[in-house]
Amino acid sequence: MEPVTVYTTNQCVYCVMLKNFLLDQNIPFKEINVDQNPRIVQKLIDMTGKMGVPQIEINGKWVVGYDPNQIMKAFEN
């Protein structure tokens, strides 16, 4: 399985929901907290056009927000 990267902030309830969903699905992920690395926000804007979190990158595909259906679709080829 390709790496999954989750972009979060400290106070984001949807970020917690997303991480719990991935854990429940046994999907390993790397978390990048944008509160701890504010420069990464520009990368998110460049890649998705969106500033909010959570954002998740799966196999080069991006899902913005907590959307389990879109997350699972991103794993399909």
PyMOL Python script that loads the backbone (N, CA, C, O; Angstrom):
from pymol import cmd

cmd.read_pdbstr("""\
ATOM      1  N   MET A   1       0.841  -1.182   0.000  1.00  0.00           N
ATOM      2  CA  MET A   1       0.000   0.000   0.000  1.00  0.00           C
ATOM      3  C   MET A   1       0.887   1.246   0.000  1.00  0.00           C
ATOM      4  O   MET A   1       1.848   1.337   0.764  1.00  0.00           O
ATOM      5  N   GLU A   2       0.557   2.187  -0.852  1.00  0.00           N
ATOM      6  CA  GLU A   2       1.303   3.440  -0.920  1.00  0.00           C
ATOM      7  C   GLU A   2       1.090   4.245   0.350  1.00  0.00           C
ATOM      8  O   GLU A   2       0.078   4.084   1.033  1.00  0.00           O
ATOM      9  N   PRO A   3       2.026   5.095   0.659  1.00  0.00           N
ATOM     10  CA  PRO A   3       1.874   5.915   1.863  1.00  0.00           C
ATOM     11  C   PRO A   3       0.660   6.841   1.785  1.00  0.00           C
ATOM     12  O   PRO A   3       0.289   7.339   0.722  1.00  0.00           O
ATOM     13  N   VAL A   4       0.068   7.044   2.941  1.00  0.00           N
ATOM     14  CA  VAL A   4      -1.047   7.955   3.103  1.00  0.00           C
ATOM     15  C   VAL A   4      -0.562   9.074   4.012  1.00  0.00           C
ATOM     16  O   VAL A   4       0.009   8.815   5.072  1.00  0.00           O
ATOM     17  N   THR A   5      -0.787  10.313   3.601  1.00  0.00           N
ATOM     18  CA  THR A   5      -0.379  11.446   4.415  1.00  0.00           C
ATOM     19  C   THR A   5      -1.610  12.246   4.787  1.00  0.00           C
ATOM     20  O   THR A   5      -2.419  12.602   3.930  1.00  0.00           O
ATOM     21  N   VAL A   6      -1.743  12.524   6.078  1.00  0.00           N
ATOM     22  CA  VAL A   6      -2.869  13.276   6.613  1.00  0.00           C
ATOM     23  C   VAL A   6      -2.348  14.605   7.143  1.00  0.00           C
ATOM     24  O   VAL A   6      -1.408  14.640   7.938  1.00  0.00           O
ATOM     25  N   TYR A   7      -2.959  15.688   6.703  1.00  0.00           N
ATOM     26  CA  TYR A   7      -2.584  17.028   7.158  1.00  0.00           C
ATOM     27  C   TYR A   7      -3.639  17.495   8.155  1.00  0.00           C
ATOM     28  O   TYR A   7      -4.833  17.504   7.853  1.00  0.00           O
ATOM     29  N   THR A   8      -3.183  17.884   9.353  1.00  0.00           N
ATOM     30  CA  THR A   8      -4.084  18.185  10.452  1.00  0.00           C
ATOM     31  C   THR A   8      -3.672  19.478  11.170  1.00  0.00           C
ATOM     32  O   THR A   8      -2.629  20.068  10.889  1.00  0.00           O
ATOM     33  N   THR A   9      -4.536  19.891  12.108  1.00  0.00           N
ATOM     34  CA  THR A   9      -4.194  20.925  13.080  1.00  0.00           C
ATOM     35  C   THR A   9      -4.568  20.406  14.468  1.00  0.00           C
ATOM     36  O   THR A   9      -5.228  19.375  14.599  1.00  0.00           O
ATOM     37  N   ASN A  10      -4.142  21.126  15.488  1.00  0.00           N
ATOM     38  CA  ASN A  10      -4.370  20.684  16.859  1.00  0.00           C
ATOM     39  C   ASN A  10      -5.839  20.704  17.271  1.00  0.00           C
ATOM     40  O   ASN A  10      -6.274  19.837  18.029  1.00  0.00           O
ATOM     41  N   GLN A  11      -6.601  21.665  16.793  1.00  0.00           N
ATOM     42  CA  GLN A  11      -7.971  21.863  17.277  1.00  0.00           C
ATOM     43  C   GLN A  11      -9.050  21.318  16.339  1.00  0.00           C
ATOM     44  O   GLN A  11     -10.229  21.621  16.522  1.00  0.00           O
ATOM     45  N   CYS A  12      -8.673  20.531  15.355  1.00  0.00           N
ATOM     46  CA  CYS A  12      -9.597  20.083  14.311  1.00  0.00           C
ATOM     47  C   CYS A  12     -10.299  18.782  14.707  1.00  0.00           C
ATOM     48  O   CYS A  12      -9.674  17.723  14.769  1.00  0.00           O
ATOM     49  N   VAL A  13     -11.605  18.876  14.972  1.00  0.00           N
ATOM     50  CA  VAL A  13     -12.396  17.691  15.325  1.00  0.00           C
ATOM     51  C   VAL A  13     -12.453  16.712  14.155  1.00  0.00           C
ATOM     52  O   VAL A  13     -12.375  15.500  14.358  1.00  0.00           O
ATOM     53  N   TYR A  14     -12.587  17.225  12.942  1.00  0.00           N
ATOM     54  CA  TYR A  14     -12.663  16.352  11.762  1.00  0.00           C
ATOM     55  C   TYR A  14     -11.341  15.628  11.511  1.00  0.00           C
ATOM     56  O   TYR A  14     -11.324  14.531  10.954  1.00  0.00           O
ATOM     57  N   CYS A  15     -10.242  16.243  11.923  1.00  0.00           N
ATOM     58  CA  CYS A  15      -8.940  15.580  11.802  1.00  0.00           C
ATOM     59  C   CYS A  15      -8.900  14.339  12.693  1.00  0.00           C
ATOM     60  O   CYS A  15      -8.402  13.290  12.286  1.00  0.00           O
ATOM     61  N   VAL A  16      -9.424  14.467  13.905  1.00  0.00           N
ATOM     62  CA  VAL A  16      -9.491  13.330  14.829  1.00  0.00           C
ATOM     63  C   VAL A  16     -10.383  12.241  14.242  1.00  0.00           C
ATOM     64  O   VAL A  16     -10.039  11.060  14.289  1.00  0.00           O
ATOM     65  N   MET A  17     -11.524  12.636  13.693  1.00  0.00           N
ATOM     66  CA  MET A  17     -12.430  11.663  13.079  1.00  0.00           C
ATOM     67  C   MET A  17     -11.746  10.940  11.928  1.00  0.00           C
ATOM     68  O   MET A  17     -11.889   9.726  11.780  1.00  0.00           O
ATOM     69  N   LEU A  18     -11.006  11.681  11.116  1.00  0.00           N
ATOM     70  CA  LEU A  18     -10.290  11.084   9.982  1.00  0.00           C
ATOM     71  C   LEU A  18      -9.248  10.082  10.453  1.00  0.00           C
ATOM     72  O   LEU A  18      -9.172   8.969   9.933  1.00  0.00           O
ATOM     73  N   LYS A  19      -8.451  10.472  11.431  1.00  0.00           N
ATOM     74  CA  LYS A  19      -7.415   9.557  11.932  1.00  0.00           C
ATOM     75  C   LYS A  19      -8.041   8.306  12.543  1.00  0.00           C
ATOM     76  O   LYS A  19      -7.535   7.200  12.350  1.00  0.00           O
ATOM     77  N   ASN A  20      -9.139   8.478  13.280  1.00  0.00           N
ATOM     78  CA  ASN A  20      -9.822   7.307  13.853  1.00  0.00           C
ATOM     79  C   ASN A  20     -10.376   6.399  12.761  1.00  0.00           C
ATOM     80  O   ASN A  20     -10.321   5.176  12.890  1.00  0.00           O
ATOM     81  N   PHE A  21     -10.907   6.979  11.693  1.00  0.00           N
ATOM     82  CA  PHE A  21     -11.409   6.186  10.568  1.00  0.00           C
ATOM     83  C   PHE A  21     -10.281   5.369   9.949  1.00  0.00           C
ATOM     84  O   PHE A  21     -10.445   4.174   9.704  1.00  0.00           O
ATOM     85  N   LEU A  22      -9.143   6.000   9.696  1.00  0.00           N
ATOM     86  CA  LEU A  22      -8.011   5.284   9.102  1.00  0.00           C
ATOM     87  C   LEU A  22      -7.525   4.166  10.022  1.00  0.00           C
ATOM     88  O   LEU A  22      -7.209   3.069   9.561  1.00  0.00           O
ATOM     89  N   LEU A  23      -7.466   4.446  11.311  1.00  0.00           N
ATOM     90  CA  LEU A  23      -7.055   3.412  12.268  1.00  0.00           C
ATOM     91  C   LEU A  23      -8.050   2.249  12.273  1.00  0.00           C
ATOM     92  O   LEU A  23      -7.646   1.086  12.292  1.00  0.00           O
ATOM     93  N   ASP A  24      -9.346   2.562  12.257  1.00  0.00           N
ATOM     94  CA  ASP A  24     -10.385   1.522  12.231  1.00  0.00           C
ATOM     95  C   ASP A  24     -10.296   0.666  10.977  1.00  0.00           C
ATOM     96  O   ASP A  24     -10.629  -0.518  11.007  1.00  0.00           O
ATOM     97  N   GLN A  25      -9.846   1.264   9.866  1.00  0.00           N
ATOM     98  CA  GLN A  25      -9.715   0.552   8.592  1.00  0.00           C
ATOM     99  C   GLN A  25      -8.343  -0.109   8.444  1.00  0.00           C
ATOM    100  O   GLN A  25      -8.046  -0.703   7.407  1.00  0.00           O
ATOM    101  N   ASN A  26      -7.514  -0.007   9.476  1.00  0.00           N
ATOM    102  CA  ASN A  26      -6.142  -0.541   9.443  1.00  0.00           C
ATOM    103  C   ASN A  26      -5.332   0.042   8.285  1.00  0.00           C
ATOM    104  O   ASN A  26      -4.571  -0.665   7.624  1.00  0.00           O
ATOM    105  N   ILE A  27      -5.506   1.330   8.054  1.00  0.00           N
ATOM    106  CA  ILE A  27      -4.768   2.026   7.003  1.00  0.00           C
ATOM    107  C   ILE A  27      -3.662   2.837   7.668  1.00  0.00           C
ATOM    108  O   ILE A  27      -3.945   3.798   8.383  1.00  0.00           O
ATOM    109  N   PRO A  28      -2.404   2.461   7.439  1.00  0.00           N
ATOM    110  CA  PRO A  28      -1.306   3.230   8.039  1.00  0.00           C
ATOM    111  C   PRO A  28      -1.196   4.603   7.382  1.00  0.00           C
ATOM    112  O   PRO A  28      -1.446   4.759   6.187  1.00  0.00           O
ATOM    113  N   PHE A  29      -0.821   5.583   8.180  1.00  0.00           N
ATOM    114  CA  PHE A  29      -0.700   6.940   7.649  1.00  0.00           C
ATOM    115  C   PHE A  29       0.381   7.707   8.383  1.00  0.00           C
ATOM    116  O   PHE A  29       0.759   7.395   9.513  1.00  0.00           O
ATOM    117  N   LYS A  30       0.859   8.723   7.688  1.00  0.00           N
ATOM    118  CA  LYS A  30       1.798   9.675   8.264  1.00  0.00           C
ATOM    119  C   LYS A  30       1.016  10.963   8.510  1.00  0.00           C
ATOM    120  O   LYS A  30       0.282  11.426   7.637  1.00  0.00           O
ATOM    121  N   GLU A  31       1.175  11.537   9.694  1.00  0.00           N
ATOM    122  CA  GLU A  31       0.469  12.775  10.017  1.00  0.00           C
ATOM    123  C   GLU A  31       1.425  13.957   9.951  1.00  0.00           C
ATOM    124  O   GLU A  31       2.539  13.898  10.471  1.00  0.00           O
ATOM    125  N   ILE A  32       0.978  15.027   9.307  1.00  0.00           N
ATOM    126  CA  ILE A  32       1.718  16.280   9.300  1.00  0.00           C
ATOM    127  C   ILE A  32       0.808  17.342   9.909  1.00  0.00           C
ATOM    128  O   ILE A  32      -0.246  17.664   9.360  1.00  0.00           O
ATOM    129  N   ASN A  33       1.228  17.875  11.043  1.00  0.00           N
ATOM    130  CA  ASN A  33       0.451  18.884  11.741  1.00  0.00           C
ATOM    131  C   ASN A  33       0.876  20.254  11.227  1.00  0.00           C
ATOM    132  O   ASN A  33       2.017  20.667  11.432  1.00  0.00           O
ATOM    133  N   VAL A  34      -0.033  20.957  10.563  1.00  0.00           N
ATOM    134  CA  VAL A  34       0.326  22.242   9.979  1.00  0.00           C
ATOM    135  C   VAL A  34       0.489  23.333  11.032  1.00  0.00           C
ATOM    136  O   VAL A  34       1.088  24.371  10.751  1.00  0.00           O
ATOM    137  N   ASP A  35      -0.036  23.115  12.249  1.00  0.00           N
ATOM    138  CA  ASP A  35       0.226  24.061  13.337  1.00  0.00           C
ATOM    139  C   ASP A  35       1.708  24.059  13.686  1.00  0.00           C
ATOM    140  O   ASP A  35       2.269  25.092  14.051  1.00  0.00           O
ATOM    141  N   GLN A  36       2.331  22.903  13.573  1.00  0.00           N
ATOM    142  CA  GLN A  36       3.747  22.768  13.901  1.00  0.00           C
ATOM    143  C   GLN A  36       4.646  23.095  12.713  1.00  0.00           C
ATOM    144  O   GLN A  36       5.847  23.306  12.885  1.00  0.00           O
ATOM    145  N   ASN A  37       4.077  23.139  11.513  1.00  0.00           N
ATOM    146  CA  ASN A  37       4.847  23.425  10.309  1.00  0.00           C
ATOM    147  C   ASN A  37       4.001  24.295   9.377  1.00  0.00           C
ATOM    148  O   ASN A  37       3.516  23.812   8.354  1.00  0.00           O
ATOM    149  N   PRO A  38       3.817  25.584   9.723  1.00  0.00           N
ATOM    150  CA  PRO A  38       2.918  26.453   8.952  1.00  0.00           C
ATOM    151  C   PRO A  38       3.288  26.603   7.480  1.00  0.00           C
ATOM    152  O   PRO A  38       2.417  26.914   6.667  1.00  0.00           O
ATOM    153  N   ARG A  39       4.545  26.392   7.112  1.00  0.00           N
ATOM    154  CA  ARG A  39       4.931  26.538   5.696  1.00  0.00           C
ATOM    155  C   ARG A  39       4.252  25.503   4.819  1.00  0.00           C
ATOM    156  O   ARG A  39       4.127  25.702   3.611  1.00  0.00           O
ATOM    157  N   ILE A  40       3.814  24.405   5.405  1.00  0.00           N
ATOM    158  CA  ILE A  40       3.178  23.346   4.621  1.00  0.00           C
ATOM    159  C   ILE A  40       1.814  23.796   4.088  1.00  0.00           C
ATOM    160  O   ILE A  40       1.298  23.214   3.134  1.00  0.00           O
ATOM    161  N   VAL A  41       1.232  24.832   4.703  1.00  0.00           N
ATOM    162  CA  VAL A  41      -0.067  25.328   4.247  1.00  0.00           C
ATOM    163  C   VAL A  41       0.004  25.749   2.780  1.00  0.00           C
ATOM    164  O   VAL A  41      -0.942  25.521   2.026  1.00  0.00           O
ATOM    165  N   GLN A  42       1.100  26.354   2.373  1.00  0.00           N
ATOM    166  CA  GLN A  42       1.232  26.770   0.968  1.00  0.00           C
ATOM    167  C   GLN A  42       1.230  25.559   0.043  1.00  0.00           C
ATOM    168  O   GLN A  42       0.676  25.625  -1.055  1.00  0.00           O
ATOM    169  N   LYS A  43       1.840  24.455   0.466  1.00  0.00           N
ATOM    170  CA  LYS A  43       1.810  23.229  -0.339  1.00  0.00           C
ATOM    171  C   LYS A  43       0.372  22.759  -0.520  1.00  0.00           C
ATOM    172  O   LYS A  43      -0.025  22.377  -1.621  1.00  0.00           O
ATOM    173  N   LEU A  44      -0.405  22.786   0.551  1.00  0.00           N
ATOM    174  CA  LEU A  44      -1.800  22.351   0.460  1.00  0.00           C
ATOM    175  C   LEU A  44      -2.576  23.238  -0.507  1.00  0.00           C
ATOM    176  O   LEU A  44      -3.345  22.742  -1.330  1.00  0.00           O
ATOM    177  N   ILE A  45      -2.376  24.535  -0.407  1.00  0.00           N
ATOM    178  CA  ILE A  45      -3.069  25.455  -1.310  1.00  0.00           C
ATOM    179  C   ILE A  45      -2.652  25.198  -2.756  1.00  0.00           C
ATOM    180  O   ILE A  45      -3.493  25.192  -3.656  1.00  0.00           O
ATOM    181  N   ASP A  46      -1.366  24.988  -2.977  1.00  0.00           N
ATOM    182  CA  ASP A  46      -0.876  24.724  -4.329  1.00  0.00           C
ATOM    183  C   ASP A  46      -1.442  23.424  -4.894  1.00  0.00           C
ATOM    184  O   ASP A  46      -1.760  23.354  -6.081  1.00  0.00           O
ATOM    185  N   MET A  47      -1.570  22.397  -4.058  1.00  0.00           N
ATOM    186  CA  MET A  47      -2.007  21.077  -4.528  1.00  0.00           C
ATOM    187  C   MET A  47      -3.523  20.971  -4.683  1.00  0.00           C
ATOM    188  O   MET A  47      -4.006  20.337  -5.621  1.00  0.00           O
ATOM    189  N   THR A  48      -4.280  21.588  -3.765  1.00  0.00           N
ATOM    190  CA  THR A  48      -5.728  21.379  -3.751  1.00  0.00           C
ATOM    191  C   THR A  48      -6.539  22.646  -3.948  1.00  0.00           C
ATOM    192  O   THR A  48      -7.739  22.587  -4.216  1.00  0.00           O
ATOM    193  N   GLY A  49      -5.883  23.798  -3.814  1.00  0.00           N
ATOM    194  CA  GLY A  49      -6.621  25.043  -3.885  1.00  0.00           C
ATOM    195  C   GLY A  49      -7.378  25.350  -2.608  1.00  0.00           C
ATOM    196  O   GLY A  49      -8.118  26.331  -2.544  1.00  0.00           O
ATOM    197  N   LYS A  50      -7.199  24.523  -1.592  1.00  0.00           N
ATOM    198  CA  LYS A  50      -7.915  24.677  -0.322  1.00  0.00           C
ATOM    199  C   LYS A  50      -6.934  24.876   0.817  1.00  0.00           C
ATOM    200  O   LYS A  50      -5.813  24.368   0.788  1.00  0.00           O
ATOM    201  N   MET A  51      -7.374  25.628   1.829  1.00  0.00           N
ATOM    202  CA  MET A  51      -6.528  25.912   2.968  1.00  0.00           C
ATOM    203  C   MET A  51      -6.913  25.087   4.196  1.00  0.00           C
ATOM    204  O   MET A  51      -6.084  24.891   5.085  1.00  0.00           O
ATOM    205  N   GLY A  52      -8.138  24.607   4.260  1.00  0.00           N
ATOM    206  CA  GLY A  52      -8.637  23.927   5.452  1.00  0.00           C
ATOM    207  C   GLY A  52      -8.060  22.531   5.628  1.00  0.00           C
ATOM    208  O   GLY A  52      -7.426  21.978   4.729  1.00  0.00           O
ATOM    209  N   VAL A  53      -8.296  21.983   6.802  1.00  0.00           N
ATOM    210  CA  VAL A  53      -7.919  20.617   7.132  1.00  0.00           C
ATOM    211  C   VAL A  53      -9.157  19.902   7.656  1.00  0.00           C
ATOM    212  O   VAL A  53     -10.105  20.563   8.081  1.00  0.00           O
ATOM    213  N   PRO A  54      -9.178  18.601   7.640  1.00  0.00           N
ATOM    214  CA  PRO A  54      -8.099  17.722   7.213  1.00  0.00           C
ATOM    215  C   PRO A  54      -8.008  17.640   5.693  1.00  0.00           C
ATOM    216  O   PRO A  54      -8.987  17.835   4.972  1.00  0.00           O
ATOM    217  N   GLN A  55      -6.816  17.350   5.248  1.00  0.00           N
ATOM    218  CA  GLN A  55      -6.576  16.991   3.864  1.00  0.00           C
ATOM    219  C   GLN A  55      -5.772  15.707   3.889  1.00  0.00           C
ATOM    220  O   GLN A  55      -4.923  15.512   4.758  1.00  0.00           O
ATOM    221  N   ILE A  56      -6.041  14.843   2.942  1.00  0.00           N
ATOM    222  CA  ILE A  56      -5.368  13.550   2.909  1.00  0.00           C
ATOM    223  C   ILE A  56      -4.889  13.279   1.485  1.00  0.00           C
ATOM    224  O   ILE A  56      -5.627  13.465   0.518  1.00  0.00           O
ATOM    225  N   GLU A  57      -3.655  12.840   1.383  1.00  0.00           N
ATOM    226  CA  GLU A  57      -3.082  12.466   0.099  1.00  0.00           C
ATOM    227  C   GLU A  57      -2.930  10.948   0.065  1.00  0.00           C
ATOM    228  O   GLU A  57      -2.280  10.350   0.923  1.00  0.00           O
ATOM    229  N   ILE A  58      -3.549  10.343  -0.950  1.00  0.00           N
ATOM    230  CA  ILE A  58      -3.535   8.884  -1.099  1.00  0.00           C
ATOM    231  C   ILE A  58      -3.105   8.578  -2.527  1.00  0.00           C
ATOM    232  O   ILE A  58      -3.813   8.911  -3.478  1.00  0.00           O
ATOM    233  N   ASN A  59      -1.960   7.954  -2.677  1.00  0.00           N
ATOM    234  CA  ASN A  59      -1.490   7.583  -4.011  1.00  0.00           C
ATOM    235  C   ASN A  59      -1.515   8.761  -4.977  1.00  0.00           C
ATOM    236  O   ASN A  59      -1.863   8.591  -6.146  1.00  0.00           O
ATOM    237  N   GLY A  60      -1.156   9.939  -4.514  1.00  0.00           N
ATOM    238  CA  GLY A  60      -1.140  11.117  -5.368  1.00  0.00           C
ATOM    239  C   GLY A  60      -2.493  11.773  -5.571  1.00  0.00           C
ATOM    240  O   GLY A  60      -2.591  12.787  -6.261  1.00  0.00           O
ATOM    241  N   LYS A  61      -3.541  11.208  -4.978  1.00  0.00           N
ATOM    242  CA  LYS A  61      -4.883  11.784  -5.059  1.00  0.00           C
ATOM    243  C   LYS A  61      -5.167  12.514  -3.742  1.00  0.00           C
ATOM    244  O   LYS A  61      -4.698  12.103  -2.681  1.00  0.00           O
ATOM    245  N   TRP A  62      -5.924  13.581  -3.825  1.00  0.00           N
ATOM    246  CA  TRP A  62      -6.222  14.393  -2.650  1.00  0.00           C
ATOM    247  C   TRP A  62      -7.694  14.326  -2.302  1.00  0.00           C
ATOM    248  O   TRP A  62      -8.557  14.374  -3.179  1.00  0.00           O
ATOM    249  N   VAL A  63      -7.973  14.213  -1.005  1.00  0.00           N
ATOM    250  CA  VAL A  63      -9.328  14.322  -0.478  1.00  0.00           C
ATOM    251  C   VAL A  63      -9.280  15.434   0.557  1.00  0.00           C
ATOM    252  O   VAL A  63      -8.457  15.407   1.473  1.00  0.00           O
ATOM    253  N   VAL A  64     -10.165  16.411   0.408  1.00  0.00           N
ATOM    254  CA  VAL A  64     -10.230  17.525   1.337  1.00  0.00           C
ATOM    255  C   VAL A  64     -11.430  17.314   2.249  1.00  0.00           C
ATOM    256  O   VAL A  64     -12.549  17.109   1.779  1.00  0.00           O
ATOM    257  N   GLY A  65     -11.193  17.367   3.545  1.00  0.00           N
ATOM    258  CA  GLY A  65     -12.261  17.166   4.515  1.00  0.00           C
ATOM    259  C   GLY A  65     -12.399  15.704   4.900  1.00  0.00           C
ATOM    260  O   GLY A  65     -11.731  14.829   4.348  1.00  0.00           O
ATOM    261  N   TYR A  66     -13.273  15.463   5.853  1.00  0.00           N
ATOM    262  CA  TYR A  66     -13.518  14.099   6.311  1.00  0.00           C
ATOM    263  C   TYR A  66     -14.643  13.507   5.472  1.00  0.00           C
ATOM    264  O   TYR A  66     -15.814  13.825   5.677  1.00  0.00           O
ATOM    265  N   ASP A  67     -14.284  12.654   4.536  1.00  0.00           N
ATOM    266  CA  ASP A  67     -15.239  12.048   3.615  1.00  0.00           C
ATOM    267  C   ASP A  67     -14.834  10.595   3.382  1.00  0.00           C
ATOM    268  O   ASP A  67     -14.104  10.294   2.438  1.00  0.00           O
ATOM    269  N   PRO A  68     -15.317   9.682   4.258  1.00  0.00           N
ATOM    270  CA  PRO A  68     -14.905   8.276   4.160  1.00  0.00           C
ATOM    271  C   PRO A  68     -15.115   7.658   2.780  1.00  0.00           C
ATOM    272  O   PRO A  68     -14.285   6.869   2.327  1.00  0.00           O
ATOM    273  N   ASN A  69     -16.208   8.003   2.109  1.00  0.00           N
ATOM    274  CA  ASN A  69     -16.464   7.417   0.782  1.00  0.00           C
ATOM    275  C   ASN A  69     -15.403   7.845  -0.215  1.00  0.00           C
ATOM    276  O   ASN A  69     -14.898   7.017  -0.973  1.00  0.00           O
ATOM    277  N   GLN A  70     -15.056   9.126  -0.229  1.00  0.00           N
ATOM    278  CA  GLN A  70     -14.038   9.610  -1.152  1.00  0.00           C
ATOM    279  C   GLN A  70     -12.648   9.063  -0.786  1.00  0.00           C
ATOM    280  O   GLN A  70     -11.817   8.815  -1.660  1.00  0.00           O
ATOM    281  N   ILE A  71     -12.419   8.885   0.498  1.00  0.00           N
ATOM    282  CA  ILE A  71     -11.135   8.313   0.933  1.00  0.00           C
ATOM    283  C   ILE A  71     -10.971   6.907   0.378  1.00  0.00           C
ATOM    284  O   ILE A  71      -9.922   6.566  -0.169  1.00  0.00           O
ATOM    285  N   MET A  72     -12.011   6.093   0.519  1.00  0.00           N
ATOM    286  CA  MET A  72     -11.930   4.717   0.033  1.00  0.00           C
ATOM    287  C   MET A  72     -11.834   4.682  -1.492  1.00  0.00           C
ATOM    288  O   MET A  72     -11.138   3.829  -2.042  1.00  0.00           O
ATOM    289  N   LYS A  73     -12.523   5.599  -2.185  1.00  0.00           N
ATOM    290  CA  LYS A  73     -12.446   5.663  -3.649  1.00  0.00           C
ATOM    291  C   LYS A  73     -11.035   6.021  -4.108  1.00  0.00           C
ATOM    292  O   LYS A  73     -10.591   5.575  -5.165  1.00  0.00           O
ATOM    293  N   ALA A  74     -10.333   6.828  -3.311  1.00  0.00           N
ATOM    294  CA  ALA A  74      -8.975   7.234  -3.680  1.00  0.00           C
ATOM    295  C   ALA A  74      -8.020   6.049  -3.711  1.00  0.00           C
ATOM    296  O   ALA A  74      -6.982   6.118  -4.369  1.00  0.00           O
ATOM    297  N   PHE A  75      -8.347   4.967  -3.015  1.00  0.00           N
ATOM    298  CA  PHE A  75      -7.512   3.771  -3.042  1.00  0.00           C
ATOM    299  C   PHE A  75      -7.729   2.937  -4.292  1.00  0.00           C
ATOM    300  O   PHE A  75      -6.904   2.090  -4.632  1.00  0.00           O
ATOM    301  N   GLU A  76      -8.855   3.182  -4.984  1.00  0.00           N
ATOM    302  CA  GLU A  76      -9.143   2.434  -6.214  1.00  0.00           C
ATOM    303  C   GLU A  76      -8.317   3.009  -7.362  1.00  0.00           C
ATOM    304  O   GLU A  76      -8.008   4.201  -7.372  1.00  0.00           O
ATOM    305  N   ASN A  77      -7.968   2.181  -8.306  1.00  0.00           N
ATOM    306  CA  ASN A  77      -7.199   2.646  -9.476  1.00  0.00           C
ATOM    307  C   ASN A  77      -8.103   3.141 -10.563  1.00  0.00           C
ATOM    308  O   ASN A  77      -7.628   3.567 -11.615  1.00  0.00           O
TER     309      ASN A  77
END
""", "prot")
cmd.dss("prot")
cmd.show_as("cartoon", "prot")
cmd.util.cbc("prot")
cmd.orient("prot")
